[in-house]
Amino acid sequence: MNDNPRDPRKGIAIDTSNIILGISAYTANLKITGQLHLNVSARSSDRRPSDLIHNFPGQRMTLSKVKIYSIQNSKLLEETPFIVLNIETVDILWAEEIAGD
């Protein structure tokens, strides 16, 4: 049936994908940068990075490839493979889509 040119399902594509967002979180005196890996469901209308983080389904966000900076002097304080960020303690959260690794 997939070879049938009249098959109505042939033109329908389910758009599910994984997306990587570059995250910058500002909390207290720290700037935290890292990568957030998300799976975007077919029924989601959220496609912009701002929509995805605004509707993030949870209070904790796991970031990879993390760098933590001091806001006062922009000095790199620590690099770590991952961190779990409590987004309720974040003052500003910014995201942009980045290419996959």
C-alpha positions as a printed Julia matrix, in Angstrom:
101×3 Matrix{Float64}:
  0.0    0.0    0.0
  2.96   2.35   0.49
  3.66   2.25  -3.27
  0.12   3.34  -4.1
  0.2    6.95  -5.38
 -3.26   7.49  -3.89
 -2.18   6.47  -0.42
 -3.26   9.43   1.76
 -0.55   8.7    4.31
  2.29   9.21   1.86
  2.24  13.01   2.1
  1.87  13.06   5.87
  5.07  13.3    7.85
  5.23  13.14  11.61
  7.72  15.73  12.72
  9.48  14.34  15.75
 13.0   15.36  16.39
 15.67  15.89  18.93
 16.88  19.4   19.42
 19.9   20.8   21.23
 19.55  24.19  22.85
 22.4   26.34  24.07
 21.29  27.58  27.49
 22.49  30.58  29.47
 21.09  30.82  32.98
 21.72  33.72  35.33
 21.23  33.06  39.01
 22.58  34.93  42.05
 26.13  35.94  41.02
 26.64  33.18  38.46
 26.23  32.72  34.74
 25.77  29.06  33.81
 26.06  27.94  30.19
 25.46  24.48  28.78
 23.5   22.33  26.37
 19.96  21.06  26.84
 18.9   18.0   24.81
 15.15  17.86  24.13
 12.81  15.59  22.22
 10.14  17.59  20.41
  6.92  15.61  20.05
  4.81  15.53  16.92
  1.92  17.32  18.59
  4.0   20.15  19.99
  3.45  23.58  18.5
  6.48  24.83  20.39
  9.34  25.14  17.93
 11.15  28.32  18.94
 13.79  27.96  21.67
 11.96  30.51  23.83
  8.73  28.47  23.61
 10.52  25.23  24.41
 12.11  26.52  27.61
  9.01  28.49  28.62
  6.97  25.28  28.49
  9.72  23.04  29.88
  7.98  20.12  31.64
  9.67  20.16  35.01
 11.48  22.13  37.67
 14.92  20.68  37.02
 16.84  20.94  33.78
 19.87  18.74  33.09
 22.56  20.59  31.15
 25.65  19.05  29.58
 29.02  20.64  28.71
 28.55  23.16  31.5
 30.64  26.22  32.24
 30.04  28.37  35.31
 31.2   31.99  35.31
 31.27  34.79  37.87
 29.01  37.65  36.79
 31.24  40.27  38.45
 34.4   39.6   36.45
 33.36  36.98  33.81
 35.97  34.6   35.27
 35.44  30.91  34.51
 34.9   29.26  37.91
 34.24  25.67  36.9
 33.69  23.31  33.95
 31.74  20.12  34.45
 30.25  17.44  32.16
 26.73  18.06  33.47
 24.66  19.86  36.07
 21.06  19.68  37.25
 19.67  23.2   37.33
 16.66  24.09  39.48
 14.91  26.52  37.14
 12.88  28.02  40.0
 16.1   29.64  41.29
 17.05  31.13  37.91
 16.57  34.87  37.38
 17.08  34.88  33.59
 17.01  31.91  31.21
 18.03  32.29  27.58
 18.21  29.67  24.83
 19.23  29.32  21.21
 19.15  26.32  18.9
 22.55  24.86  18.09
 23.66  22.21  15.65
 23.96  18.65  16.95
 27.31  17.14  17.84
